[in-house]
Amino acid sequence: MILQTARRRSTRSVMNDVVTHAKHLLNQSGQPKRRAVPRVSPLLHQADHHMVGEEGAQIASWHLLGHRYESPPVLLVHGWEDDTSLWSPLIDLLNQRGRSIVAFDLPGHGHSDGDRCSLELAADAILALQARFGPFSGAATHSFGGPALAKAFQQGLELAQVVLISPPVAQARQFERAWRRYGVEEPMIEAALALGHAESRFFDLAAAAPSMKAEALFIHSLDDEQCPAFEGKRAAEAWPGARFWPVDGLGHRALVQDDEVVSMAASWLDN
């Protein structure tokens, strides 16, 4: 009897330990690594710089006014552990076309405050920027920025056109792939996934897509290993009226700065 009790206590202790580590793994996945020296897209040095939001949770943003200042600005949303330098070619082209631009650093990134970034925090930042600089005519997103924008749509964001470049679709699978890349053991991955699902932590862009109203262009490279193109296509098919444009050989990030992709994105946003 004593032995059975000890075994039960030992089993509970192991299970509690796994749950504790699973919680830590989930929370750690919301903490981006900040660059030692934050980067800013060169043309944004000519823009008005604003810190938006409450003290301690401010979002670093840049408003570049174009000569077609009567047109609403375009919002640019970078991805995980990235910054506005990603958008340099698109900023240059939109600026040449006279479009006003708002770019920013996500929470916990670049010049913005904080050490965490969730979809909820990112969506809050986007909505704060809409209140400050909006309405926006359209937006371009890369990677994590795609579901962040979709989350903001669910909470009241309004704009007409959006370009989603390499968006992750099923957040649970995205975390699972990342954890495996970093060598996390399978039992811990299973526990973290179970906990995340139980706490409704995971967002699915394809599931959210049917309620979206903006005209959407999905751009995905077929060799993207971080965010597979077939998942992007699935989300595009669920998004009313969306177009899916596949490219190849550009991976996950390089396509954002490819001349053809930049031209296509600018044309979509400059209707």
Secondary structure as UniProt FT lines:
FT   HELIX           2..28
FT   TURN            29..30
FT   HELIX           42..46
FT   STRAND          48..52
FT   TURN            55..56
FT   STRAND          59..64
FT   TURN            69..70
FT   STRAND          74..77
FT   TURN            80..81
FT   HELIX           84..87
FT   HELIX           88..96
FT   TURN            97..98
FT   STRAND          101..104
FT   TURN            107..108
FT   TURN            110..111
FT   HELIX           119..133
FT   STRAND          138..142
FT   TURN            143..144
FT   HELIX           145..154
FT   TURN            155..156
FT   STRAND          161..165
FT   HELIX           171..181
FT   TURN            182..183
FT   HELIX           186..198
FT   TURN            199..200
FT   HELIX           205..208
FT   HELIX           209..211
FT   STRAND          215..221
FT   TURN            222..223
FT   HELIX           229..238
FT   TURN            240..241
FT   STRAND          243..247
FT   TURN            251..253
FT   HELIX           254..257
FT   HELIX           259..269
//
